[in-house]
Amino acid sequence: MKQYDIVIIGGGPAGLAAALEAKKSGAEDILILERDRELGGILNQCIHNGFGLHTFKEELTGPEYAARFIGQVEQERIEYLLNTMVMDISPEKVVTAMNREEGLFEIQARAVILAMGCRERSRGALNIPGYRPAGIFSAGTAQRLVNMEGFLPGREVVILGSGDIGLIMARRMTLEGAKVKVVAELLPYSGGLKRNIVQCLNDYGIPLKLSHTVVDIQGRDRVSGVTLAKVDENRKPIPGTEEFYSCDTLLLSCGLIPENELSRGMGVVMNPVTSGPVVNESLETNIPGVFACGNVLHVHDLVDFVSQEAASAGRHAAAYVAAEKRTQVGTEPGQQSGSSITIKPQGGVRYTVPSTIRPQRMEEEQILRFRVGDVYKNCYISMYLNGERLAHRKRPVMAPGEMEELKLKKEQLLDCPAGSELIVTIEEA
């Protein structure tokens, strides 16, 4: 059985950034396993610009952003296998994978970084009534068809869901000559970035109907139209508010689900809010030496933040491997965990990443990322440690579609007693 210091599952933006940072931090044998035919993940089909503003201080397309990381991976001679499907990971970090060249094989890893990304919520998960005609696509599938395969999914389009991919595809389909009739959103607010609403809908005169959903799909062989209806505060359609739109295509952009079947199979504890692993300040799961980053951990809005988070996971994985090697040769004791602080989201904060912090193990500055559950205006985001306020920052507006972050300093937490709680909450101004 081959042995590696670090095995990274997924060769998208998270996996690439994690591999590079792990290499810089001293890890030697690194292997990236990617199921697609090329590295880069979802970025390869995101041909619009807007990537890299934080990382490279310039606007890049998705393929350009990926190419910069792929070039660095090849320059560092980090090993990777394409067209390779990971079937299983054991709690002992034995990775079972398969491809056409080697068949089924096993790899023993000292540390594993989970970077599998996420998938789109399908029609089956949405309970939309009607037949199963042709012409219903997830927004990501339509994006791949247009941008990579050269096919136009349809001429008259209705989009359900105002996630970022749906908004971007409203613009893309318009530019390709299709007529986007409407974007409908079940919630009373958009799930996408404000800049995408402006640049992809407002600039092209595409209407956005909030608190609306699809209640029927017409057509047997091909979609011929959809019926929208307004929903009440319980998200139930209101009778008498139905509107019919003739169309030949329905695109679904109704949320992303982290790809965590492998994680659950190996016994990783999951967060029910994010559907991703519960991690500590090192982005380490409950299984020692197993780290998670990117959209498999929680869904991000900007790829720059994915790269930043993945770099942190790579750095901590390299430190874990180095400590394990030192322990094995008896030159130094293993890493001591120390006391742990539990982070509790309250008052509109849906979750936080990380969920726990060990002050002795954290870096000098720790980024705490979270999302809110509603639209809040002129409010404060506050942190309380054992009843004492650590931070109180005013925010003009916060929305579920945009990730928020706070910074924690190590010196603030070092002397905390065991069992301490850090509360993150929203307060009225």
C-alpha positions in Angstrom: 0.0 0.0 0.0 1.4 3.4 -1.0 1.9 5.9 1.8 1.6 9.7 1.6 1.9 12.5 4.2 -1.3 14.2 3.0 -4.0 12.9 0.6 -6.4 15.6 -0.7 -9.8 14.6 -1.9 -10.8 16.9 -4.7 -8.8 19.0 -7.2 -10.9 22.1 -7.3 -10.0 25.5 -5.9 -10.0 24.2 -2.2 -7.9 21.2 -3.0 -5.3 23.1 -5.0 -4.9 25.9 -2.4 -4.6 23.3 0.4 -1.9 21.3 -1.5 0.2 24.4 -2.2 0.1 25.7 1.4 0.8 22.2 2.8 3.9 22.0 0.5 5.1 25.5 1.6 4.6 24.4 5.2 7.0 21.4 4.8 4.8 18.5 3.9 6.7 16.2 1.5 4.5 13.5 -0.1 1.2 15.1 -1.1 -1.4 13.5 -3.4 -4.5 15.1 -5.0 -7.3 12.8 -6.1 -9.7 14.3 -8.6 -12.6 12.5 -10.2 -12.9 14.8 -13.3 -10.6 14.7 -16.3 -8.8 17.9 -15.3 -7.9 20.0 -12.2 -9.8 23.2 -11.4 -13.3 21.8 -10.4 -16.3 24.0 -11.0 -14.1 27.0 -12.0 -13.5 25.5 -15.4 -17.1 26.3 -16.4 -17.3 29.7 -14.7 -16.1 31.8 -17.7 -17.4 35.1 -16.2 -15.0 37.5 -14.5 -14.9 38.6 -10.9 -12.6 36.0 -9.4 -9.3 36.8 -7.8 -10.0 40.3 -6.5 -8.8 39.4 -3.0 -6.2 36.8 -3.9 -4.5 38.3 -6.9 -5.8 41.9 -6.7 -7.2 41.7 -10.3 -10.3 40.4 -12.0 -10.0 36.9 -13.5 -12.3 34.4 -15.1 -12.8 31.1 -13.4 -10.5 29.1 -15.7 -7.8 31.9 -15.4 -8.0 31.7 -11.6 -7.8 27.9 -11.6 -4.9 28.0 -14.1 -2.8 30.1 -11.7 -3.1 27.5 -9.0 -2.7 24.5 -11.4 0.5 26.1 -12.7 1.9 26.5 -9.1 0.9 22.8 -8.3 2.8 21.6 -11.4 5.8 23.9 -10.6 5.9 22.4 -7.1 5.7 18.9 -8.6 2.8 18.0 -6.4 1.4 14.6 -7.4 -2.2 14.3 -8.6 -4.4 11.6 -10.2 -7.2 12.5 -12.5 -10.3 10.4 -13.5 -9.9 8.9 -10.0 -13.0 8.2 -7.9 -12.5 7.9 -4.1 -14.9 5.1 -2.9 -14.1 5.1 0.9 -12.0 6.6 3.6 -11.5 4.6 6.8 -11.1 6.3 10.3 -7.5 5.1 10.1 -7.1 7.3 7.0 -6.9 4.5 4.5 -8.2 5.9 1.2 -9.8 3.4 -1.2 -10.0 4.8 -4.8 -10.3 3.5 -8.4 -9.4 4.5 -11.9 -9.1 2.9 -15.3 -5.3 2.5 -15.2 -4.8 1.0 -11.7 -8.2 -0.4 -10.9 -9.2 -0.5 -7.2 -6.3 0.6 -4.9 -5.6 1.7 -1.4 -3.5 4.6 0.0 -2.4 5.1 3.6 -2.4 8.8 4.5 -1.0 10.4 7.6 -3.5 13.3 7.1 -6.5 13.7 4.9 -8.0 17.0 3.6 -11.6 16.8 2.5 -12.2 19.2 -0.4 -15.0 17.6 -2.4 -17.0 20.8 -3.0 -20.8 20.7 -3.2 -23.6 19.7 -5.6 -26.9 21.4 -6.6 -30.2 20.6 -5.0 -32.1 18.6 -7.6 -35.8 18.7 -8.7 -36.5 15.6 -6.7 -35.5 17.5 -3.5 -37.9 20.4 -4.3 -41.2 18.6 -4.6 -42.3 20.5 -7.7 -45.6 19.0 -9.1 -46.0 18.2 -12.8 -44.7 15.7 -15.3 -41.0 15.0 -16.0 -40.6 16.7 -19.4 -37.3 17.6 -21.1 -36.1 21.1 -20.5 -35.6 21.1 -16.7 -32.0 21.7 -15.8 -30.1 22.6 -12.7 -28.4 26.0 -13.3 -24.9 24.4 -13.0 -25.7 21.8 -15.6 -27.0 24.5 -18.0 -23.8 26.5 -17.3 -21.7 23.5 -18.3 -23.7 22.9 -21.4 -23.4 26.5 -22.6 -19.8 27.3 -21.5 -18.0 24.0 -22.1 -20.1 21.8 -24.4 -21.4 24.6 -26.7 -25.2 23.7 -26.4 -28.0 26.2 -25.7 -30.5 24.5 -23.3 -33.5 26.5 -24.5 -34.9 29.8 -26.0 -37.5 30.9 -23.4 -36.3 30.5 -19.9 -37.8 30.7 -16.4 -35.3 30.4 -13.4 -36.4 29.2 -10.0 -34.1 30.3 -7.2 -31.9 33.4 -7.0 -28.6 31.8 -5.9 -25.5 33.1 -7.5 -25.4 30.4 -10.2 -29.0 31.1 -11.2 -28.4 34.9 -11.4 -25.2 34.4 -13.5 -27.1 32.0 -15.8 -29.9 34.6 -16.3 -27.2 36.9 -17.8 -25.4 34.1 -19.7 -28.6 32.8 -21.3 -29.6 36.4 -22.3 -26.2 37.0 -23.9 -26.5 33.8 -25.9 -29.8 35.0 -27.3 -32.4 33.3 -25.1 -35.2 35.2 -23.4 -35.2 35.0 -19.6 -38.8 35.7 -18.6 -38.5 35.8 -14.8 -36.4 34.7 -11.9 -38.6 33.4 -9.0 -37.4 33.1 -5.4 -39.3 31.3 -2.6 -37.8 33.5 0.2 -38.5 37.2 0.7 -34.9 38.0 -0.1 -32.4 36.8 -2.7 -29.9 34.1 -1.9 -27.2 35.7 -4.2 -24.7 38.5 -3.9 -26.0 42.0 -4.3 -23.6 42.7 -7.1 -24.9 39.7 -9.1 -28.5 41.0 -8.7 -27.5 44.3 -10.2 -25.1 43.1 -12.9 -27.1 40.0 -14.0 -30.8 41.0 -13.6 -31.2 44.8 -13.3 -28.8 45.5 -16.1 -30.7 43.3 -18.5 -34.3 44.1 -17.3 -35.0 40.6 -16.0 -37.7 40.7 -13.2 -37.0 39.1 -9.8 -40.1 37.9 -8.0 -39.5 37.3 -4.3 -41.8 35.1 -2.2 -42.8 33.2 -5.4 -42.4 29.5 -6.4 -43.3 27.1 -9.2 -46.6 25.3 -8.5 -47.0 23.5 -11.8 -45.0 22.6 -14.9 -46.8 22.1 -18.2 -45.7 19.9 -21.0 -45.3 16.1 -21.6 -42.3 15.7 -23.9 -40.9 19.2 -23.5 -41.6 22.0 -21.0 -44.2 24.3 -22.5 -44.8 26.6 -19.5 -44.7 27.0 -15.8 -47.1 28.4 -13.3 -45.8 30.7 -10.5 -47.7 31.6 -7.3 -47.0 33.9 -4.4 -46.3 32.3 -1.1 -47.2 33.3 2.4 -45.0 33.6 5.5 -45.1 29.8 5.9 -43.9 29.4 2.2 -47.2 27.9 1.2 -48.7 29.0 -2.2 -51.5 31.6 -1.9 -54.6 30.5 -4.0 -55.5 33.0 -6.6 -52.0 34.4 -7.2 -51.0 32.0 -9.9 -49.3 33.4 -13.1 -48.6 31.4 -16.2 -45.3 31.9 -18.1 -44.8 30.1 -21.5 -41.3 28.8 -21.8 -39.3 25.8 -23.1 -36.7 25.6 -20.2 -36.8 25.8 -16.4 -33.5 26.3 -14.6 -33.3 25.4 -10.9 -30.9 27.3 -8.6 -32.3 26.3 -5.3 -29.2 25.9 -3.1 -26.1 23.8 -2.8 -25.4 20.7 -0.7 -21.8 19.9 0.5 -20.7 16.5 -0.9 -20.2 14.7 2.4 -21.0 11.0 1.7 -17.4 10.1 2.2 -17.2 12.2 5.4 -20.2 10.5 7.0 -19.0 7.1 6.0 -15.7 7.6 8.0 -17.6 8.8 11.0 -17.1 12.6 10.8 -19.6 14.5 13.0 -21.7 16.8 10.8 -23.3 20.2 11.4 -27.1 20.0 10.7 -27.2 23.6 9.6 -24.3 23.6 7.0 -24.5 19.8 6.2 -20.7 20.0 6.5 -18.3 18.7 9.1 -18.0 20.2 12.6 -14.4 21.6 12.8 -12.1 23.3 15.3 -9.7 26.2 14.9 -7.4 24.1 12.7 -10.3 23.1 10.4 -9.8 19.6 11.9 -12.8 17.3 12.2 -13.5 15.0 15.2 -11.2 12.4 13.6 -7.6 13.5 14.3 -5.7 14.2 11.1 -8.8 14.7 9.0 -9.3 18.3 7.9 -12.1 19.9 5.8 -12.2 23.2 3.7 -14.1 25.0 1.0 -17.6 24.2 0.0 -17.6 20.7 1.5 -17.3 22.5 4.9 -19.9 25.2 4.2 -21.0 26.9 1.1 -19.0 30.0 0.2 -19.9 33.0 -1.9 -16.4 34.0 -3.1 -13.7 31.6 -4.4 -11.1 33.8 -2.8 -12.4 32.9 0.6 -12.3 29.2 -0.4 -8.6 29.5 -1.2 -7.9 31.4 2.0 -9.7 28.8 4.1 -8.1 25.9 2.2 -4.6 27.4 2.7 -5.3 27.3 6.5 -6.3 23.6 6.3 -3.2 22.8 4.3 -1.0 24.6 6.9 -2.6 22.8 9.8 -2.5 19.4 8.1 1.3 19.9 7.5 1.8 20.8 11.2 -0.2 17.7 12.2 2.0 15.4 10.0 5.2 17.0 11.3 4.1 16.6 15.0 3.1 12.9 14.3 6.5 12.2 12.8 8.3 13.8 15.7 6.3 11.7 18.1 7.1 8.5 16.3 10.8 9.0 16.5 10.6 10.2 20.1 12.2 13.6 19.6 9.3 15.6 20.9 5.9 14.9 22.5 2.8 15.1 20.5 0.7 18.2 20.2 -1.2 19.1 23.3 -4.9 20.0 22.8 -5.4 22.2 25.9 -8.7 23.6 27.0 -11.4 24.1 24.3 -13.9 27.0 23.9 -17.3 26.2 22.4 -18.7 28.8 19.9 -22.5 29.2 20.1 -24.4 31.1 17.4 -27.4 33.0 18.6 -29.9 35.7 17.7 -30.0 35.3 13.9 -26.5 33.8 13.4 -27.1 30.4 11.9 -23.7 28.8 12.4 -20.0 29.5 12.8 -16.9 28.0 11.3 -15.0 26.9 13.4 -17.4 25.5 16.1 -14.7 25.1 18.8 -11.4 26.8 19.4 -8.3 25.6 21.4 -6.5 28.9 22.2 -3.1 27.1 22.6 -3.4 25.8 19.1 -4.8 28.8 17.2 -2.8 31.2 15.1 -2.2 34.8 16.4 -5.4 35.8 14.5 -8.4 33.5 13.8 -11.0 34.2 11.2 -14.5 33.2 12.4 -16.9 32.9 9.4 -20.7 32.7 9.7 -24.0 33.4 7.9 -27.2 35.1 9.2 -30.7 33.7 8.8 -32.5 36.8 7.6 -31.9 40.3 6.3 -30.8 42.7 9.1 -30.2 46.4 8.7 -28.4 48.9 11.0 -27.5 46.3 13.6 -24.5 45.1 15.5 -22.7 41.8 15.4 -21.4 41.0 18.9 -19.2 38.4 20.6 -19.4 37.6 24.3 -16.9 35.4 26.1 -18.3 34.1 29.4 -20.6 37.1 29.5 -17.9 39.7 28.7 -18.2 41.5 25.4 -15.2 41.0 23.1 -16.4 42.6 19.9 -19.3 45.0 18.9 -19.2 45.9 15.2 -21.9 47.9 13.4 -23.2 46.5 10.1 -25.4 48.6 7.8 -26.9 45.4 6.2 -26.4 41.7 6.5 -28.1 39.1 4.3 -28.1 35.3 4.1 -26.5 35.4 0.6 -23.3 37.0 1.9 -20.9 35.4 4.3 -19.7 37.4 7.3 -16.5 37.2 9.2 -15.0 38.3 12.5 -11.4 38.2 13.7 -10.3 36.7 17.0 -7.0 37.4 18.6 -5.1 34.7 20.5 -4.3 36.9 23.4 -8.0 37.5 24.1 -8.6 33.7 24.6 -5.4 32.3 26.1 -6.4 32.5 29.8 -9.9 31.1 29.4 -10.9 28.4 31.8 -12.0 25.0 30.5 -15.6 24.8 29.3 -15.8 28.5 28.3 -18.4 29.7 25.8 -18.1 32.3 23.0 -21.5 33.6 21.9 -21.9 35.2 18.5 -25.1 37.2 18.1 -26.9 40.0 16.3 -28.1 43.0 18.4 -30.2 45.9 17.4 -28.5 49.3 17.0 
